[in-house]
């Protein structure tokens, strides 16, 4: 009788083995390898000196801190933009759509299926200097204000921070809408009625009932947009110029063009550490540790 | 009637402003939807453009040339088939491995369970560029030739976690009494699994597989680091952004959108009909 019992106890391990091995070899091991690479310099023999280690990280930070700051700033703006734009749509789908709910969900998910690079390139057409958007914004003097704020330059939107943030916001919007919708949809409609019965005005109901109950979706959505946005280099490359380079662009060019692997490794480690730190603080602050 | 009294002009204005206030959320939501769909519309419109020169950014004149000859650009359809091939294999690999992990996590208590859970969670919480660069460093140091296999390995790696999450959610929400009932009716463990467990888990597995396919087919960042000189469809589009974008790319983009919407609609119709009968 002992044999089958042991065999049964081993079942979960056999189920896990291939997949976990895959992740250990192709996800975890590369990260360790990356760490050792960031300690190396030109030749392998010199690579493991502690002084060099600090130097590569320090050099990377001092040289590329503008790109780091920009990544955090752009990603944070895009996340805020996604929240402001995504919340009303998620709210409408959850509470107001009625029989249109499925159609709206399809319309939110469908853009996913056109290659996102093609869609990002489409923004180049939309925001082009001679395009409708720019001329309308220009005649409304919006661009004067945004130029003054440093978001755009002169009479153009392409190759400015605004274009990059607009692209980032667009690209990660579904990642905000879907978790928001999931948590809004779970809210019991009777709570709204109860708030109304207690003479809460619609906005008060939203502030005191709906929004707090949707916090899990807000936290999940902000993480799902902020993390990929901070590492993205596609929007900065396609919609920005040399002045809008983010840290992802630096890692990409260090790795694939300059072939300076230690710097690329150090940069990606700093990015990873910074994001992990920010995410940890954020999850603690929002008090939803059990979510993830 | 010629002179508008203040009360008369205030009437419709107040009505309008109160209507606006009542429907503010709906209008904001629809504006977001327009923002989401605008690029798709532009891709559709510009797939009928006849551009002047290499770049398809300004409207010139109407033409269906690109639609009648979608493979007319060197390398485009080759990259598309390669992407499809990789996406299919990556989906199969990630779905099989991910479903096994999901069952282990949802059904068994074992040591290292929390360590496994965090190993599953981490790839989803890491910027793609970090994963991409570190995997490429590993391949580089092992002297592996970049190409089809390195792309496939990378794609299975990052799709795995999404499959686990989708399947685990489904299996966790399933009533364990259903399996007990099957066992009480003398079903063998294999029969129970095939006749009860698997059909109930199927929507989760399908969702994971669909997500893997979409993620793999559309992935650029990880592929960019691990492809070498192999060109997948997103790599082709990326390259074309510098060289000049052929109209055919808009055709493919529009076709992908249309096929996806059709598939979803058919799925919905089939689902609602099944529910009714």
Interface residues (C-beta under 8 A of the other chain):
Chain A: X11 X12 X13 X15 X16 X18 X19 X20 X22 X23 X24 X26 X27 X28 X29 X30 X31 X33 X34 X37 X85 X86 X88 X89 X91 X92 X93 X96 X102 X104 X106 X107 X108 X109 X110 X111 X112 X113 X114 X115 X116 X117 X118 X119 X120 X121 X122 X123 X124 X125 X126 X128 X130 X170 X173 X174 X177 X223 X227 X228 X230 X231 X232 X233 X234 X238 X248 X251 X252 X255 X256 X261 X264 X265 X268 X269 X271 X272 X275 X276 X279 X292
Chain B: X25 X26 X28 X29 X30 X31 X32 X33 X35 X36 X37 X38 X39 X40 X42 X43 X46 X56 X57 X58 X97 X98 X100 X101 X103 X104 X107 X108 X110 X116 X119 X120 X121 X122 X123 X125 X126 X127 X128 X129 X130 X131 X133 X134 X135 X136 X137 X138 X140 X141 X153 X154 X156 X157 X160 X164 X214 X217 X218 X220 X221 X224 X225 X233 X234 X237 X238 X241 X245 X249 X250 X252 X253 X254 X256 X257 X259 X260 X261 X264 X265 X268
